[in-house]
């Protein structure tokens, strides 16, 4: 009996290093496909409450607004959405890790109430590289995303900050690693984005080289927490993603380290289909974590039925019009819409009061979300010609 017990103990000890090794490597393709098959068809939006200008204002204790979040996620549930892509920030954790995690838990409780499992974004390279805690400035009139801030931003240029960033990633992912209310972790949004807006002079020097070195570490930090949810980081450049030899170091890391492949596409349906074909070769589930720019040809009408047929998860940019002002197009940084509104909203689905910008889009979202996996009902394929015509309006 003692000999048998000793053999069992030795066997269990021998398995421990194998389990640890598995937890620090990318999911096998079979595991990724199994995970994806267990989800509802992924449908949602990039989420920021209408009364927040950026992720800091959304999450800081003084401006965190559970009532508004509850209201808006209720609207999302009514449209058939089951995820929201939500940006976090390292400074929030540095300021008050326990309080930040408590607010994340509260957000998850509200989301779960409405059948929504968020994708959390840990870092972001877009817009203002000098984030500051505290009250955020008001929106710049007529300008798209005029208050969004990067994470880590200029801290990227200071290697002394990396241990803090590592602790942030490990603590946040580790704290929710087994939380079934979380869908996935997007470790870094558009890592090698040059920033956008009028911030170029304030960007860290050699930003792309710094990101290329840090991104693999961020994947490793997140994976070391053994999350039950997949990790990803979305490719977004106008490149041929099917040939990794032609991609930059950041894109290669994204495609080689992501458990499920995510990507951004703001183009016409034919370009979306071409992107999907390029990524099919990797044999992993696909999620488009940013789409819908009406003026660019990326619309709910044109792209979403195609994605449903291809079984690609879809998360459009913008949900409720508010302080983020993403109803304005990107070029509003050069030509602010201060004298008149744009003829067409760029992003966003709902007005601040929850009414649809365009009823037809809402009808398509509901039809596709309720259809079987891969199925595209007739109501979502073409404009109806019977008496059930589009009842929407733009205002």
N, C-alpha and C positions, 0 to 999 in steps of 0.2 A: 504493500500500500504506500509506504513512504517513498519507495523507488518510483512508483507511478506518479505520485504527487510531484516529486522532484523533476521528472521528465516534463510534466505539464508546465511547471513554473519556468523551466528553461525554454520551452517552446513559446510561452507567452512573452518572455523577455526578448526572444529572438525576433518576434513579430513587431516589437515596438519601433525599432529603427525603420522598418519597412513602412509602417503607417506614417511615421514622421516624414519620410521621404515623399510619400504619395501626397501628403498635405501641402508640400511646397512646390509641387509641379502642376502644370496646366492639366485641366480635366482631359481625360481621353475623349475622343469623338463620341463614342457610344454613350458616355455619361452625359455629355452636353445635349445629345439628341434626346435622351431619356428625360432629362430635366425639361427640355422645351416641350416635349409631347405631353407632359403633366400639367402644363400651364394652359389657361385659356388663351385664345389668340390675343397677343399683346397689343393693346390699343390705349393710347393716352396722349398726354401733352407735356411739354416742358412747363413746369409750374412755378409761379410766383404770385402771391396774393395781389389783388389789385391795389392794395394800400401800401405796398412795399416797392421801393425803387431798385433794390438789389437783395442778394442773399443775406447780407448783414442785417438789413432792416427787417427782413422776414423773421430771423432767428433771435435777434437780441432780446433780452428779457423785457426791456421797456416797450418794445414795439411788436413782440410776438402776439398774434391775435388769433387764438383758437376759434373764436366765434366766427370770424370771417373765413377762416380755413374750412370750418365745418360747412358753412353755407356754400362755398365754391366747390368743395369736393362732392357735395350733394348734387350740384348741377352736373358735375362730371359723371357721377353714377347714372344720372338720368339720361345721359348721352350714350351709355354703354361702355364708358371708359373703365379700364381696370388697372391702370398704372399711371403714375406721374413721375417724371424725371425731375429730381429736386436737388439743387446745389447746396452743399455745405461749405464751411470755410474754416481754415486752420486757426485764424485769429479768434474765432468764437470759442474754440476748444482751449486755446491758450488763456483766454480771459477767465473762463469758468467752465472747466471740463464737466464737472458734475451737473451744473445747471443746463449746459448745452445738451447733454445726453438726456436729461429729464425732459427737455422740450422736444427732442427727437422722439422719445417714447410717447409723449403726448400726441405728437403729430401722427405717429404710427397708429395709435388708438383711434384717432379720428378717421384716418384713411381706411383702417380695417372695418370700421362701422359702415363705410360706403363701398366695401368690396374692392378697395384700391391697394395695390402693393407697389410702393415706390421703388424707383431706381435712384440710388443716392450717388451724387457726383462728389468726389473728394477734392479734386483740384481743377483749376480752369485757367486758361491762358488768354482769355478774351477781355478787351476793353481796358479799364483803368488799372495800371500795374502797381499803384500805390494805395492799397486799401487802408482805411482807418476806421477803428471802432468808434462808437458813439453816434450822435445824430448824423444822418446822411443829408447831403445837399438836396434841394428840391430838383425836380426834373428840369432840364434845359428845354424851353418851349420848342415844340416842333421837331425834336431830335430823337431818333431811335436809340433805345437802351443807353440813355445819357448818364446813368448813374451806376452801371454794372461795374463790379470790381473783380480783379484777378485773385487767384489763390495758387501759389504763394506770392505771385507778383515779384516785386524787386528783391524779396528775400531769396529768390532763386539764385541770385548772384553771390550769396553769402553762405559758403559751406558750413559755417558755424551754426547756421539755422537748421541744417539737415537732421541732427538728432531730435530736435523738437518736432519737425515734420514727421519723422519716423514714429515718434511716440503718439502723435495725433492719429496717424493712419492705423497703427496697431490697436490703439484704445477704442477708436470709433468702430472699426470693423470687428474687433474682438468683442466689444460689448453687445453687438447685434448679430454675431456670427451664426447663431442658431435660431434667429428670430424669423419665424415663418411669415411675418408681415412684410419683410423686405424681399423684393424681387431679385435685385442684382446690385452690384457695385460698379459704377463707371469711374475708374480710378483717376482719369484726367481728361477733361474736355479739350479737344483741339490743342494738344500740348504745344505744337510748333506754330500756332497762330501768331502772327506778328502783332496782334493786339487790337488793331482797328481804331477808329475814331481819330483823335488828334493827340494821341499819347506816345507816338513813336520815339520822341526825344527822351522820354522817361523810361523806356523799356530797358531791361538789363542788356548790357553788351554781350554779344555772342549767345543770345537767348536760345537759339536752336541747338547749339552744341551742348549747352548746359542741360536742356531738357532731354536731349538724346542720352546723356549719361545718367540722369536721375530717373527717367521713366522706368527702366528695368528694375531699379531699386524699389520704386513705389509698388510695382506689381509684387515684388518679393515681400515687402512689408505687409501688404494686404493679405497675401497668400499664407504668410506665416501665422496669421490669426485663425487659420483653418475655417474659413467661412463656408457655410452650407450653400450659399448663393454664389452664382458665377461672377467672375471678374471680366471686365471688358474696357476698352477704350476705342472710340470710333474714328476710323479713317475718314478723311474729309477733303483732301486735296483732289484736284482735277487730274489724276494720274490713272494709269492702267494698273489697277490693283491686282490683276491676275499674275503679274510678273514681279515677284519680290526683288529680283536682281535690279530692277529699275527704280525701286522705291528708296526713300531716304531712311536713315537709321530709326527715326521715330516711327514711321509707318511699319517698318519691318517688326519692330517690337510690338506694336499694337496688334498686328496680325498673328504673330508667333506666340504671344503671351495671353491673348484673350481666350477665355473659355468658350464664350459665344461671340461671334463676330458682330460688331456694330459699325454703323457708317452714317454719314450725313449726306443728304442729297436734296438740293433746292432747284432741280431742273425739271424739264418736261418729262412726261411718262416714258418716252423712248430712251432718254438718257438714264432714267431710273432702272429700266429693264436691262440696259447694258451694264450698269453697275452691279446689279444682282447677278448677272451671268459671270462677271469677273470674280465675284466672291464665292460662287458656288463651288469652285475648285477646292476650297479649304474644308469642305465636308462638315461644316458646323452650322448650327442655327443662325439665322440672320435677324438683326433688329435694326431698323432705321431709327436712330434716336433723335434725328432732326430732319424735318421736311416741312413743306408748305410755305411757300413764298409766292403769293398769288401773282404778283407782277412778273415773276421769273418763269411762270408756267407750271410751277409745282402747286397743285391744288388737291383738295379732298376729292373732287369729282374725277380728276384724271388719274391720280396716283394711287389712291387708297383701294379701289376695287382691284387694281392690278396686284398690289401687295397682298391683298387677302387671297387672291387666287394662287400666288406664289408662296403663301404661308410665311410671309415676312412680317415680323412685329413692327408696329408703326407708332411713333411718338412725334406729333407735330410741334413746331415751335409756337409757344404762346397759347394761353387759354382764355383768360379774362382780361379785357382791356383795362389798363390802369397806369400807375406811375412809371412802369417800365417803358411805355409808349412804343411798343413794337408793332403797332398798327402803321407806323411810319416806316418807309423803306430805308435800307442802309445808306442811300445817298443823301438822306436828310442831314447827315453830318456836314455835307458841303452845301446843301440847299434846304435849310430848315423850313418846315411847313408852318410858318407863323401867320401868314396872311390867308391861307385857305387849307382845307383838309385834302389829303391825297384822294384822287378819284377812286382808288381801290385800296382797301386795307392790305397791308403786306402780310402780317401775321395775325394771330388771335382769332378765337371762335365766337366768343360772347362779349356783349357790352358789359359795362361795369355792373348793371342791374340784373344780369343773367339772361337777358333776351338775346336771341341769336343775331349775329351779324348777317347771316344768310340762312334762311330756314332750310334750303335744299341741302346744305352741308350737314346740318343736324340730322336730317332725314337719312342721309347716307351713313353717317356714323351709327345711328341706331339700327339700320337695316343690316349693315355688315357685322356689327358686334353680336347680333342675335342669330346670325346664320351659322350653319355648321362649319367646322374647320375646312378652310380652302374653298368654301362655297360663296358664290357671289349672286345674291338674289337679283331678279330683274329690276327691282326698284332702285338698286344701286348702280346698275349698268348704264342706264340711259334715262334721260328726262322723261317722266311719265306723261303720257298723252291723254289720259282719261281725265275725269273730273277732279282727281286728287293731284292737282297741279301745285307747283311751288307757291307756298303762301308767304314766303319771306319778303323781306325788304331790307334795303341798306339805308342807313341814315347817318 
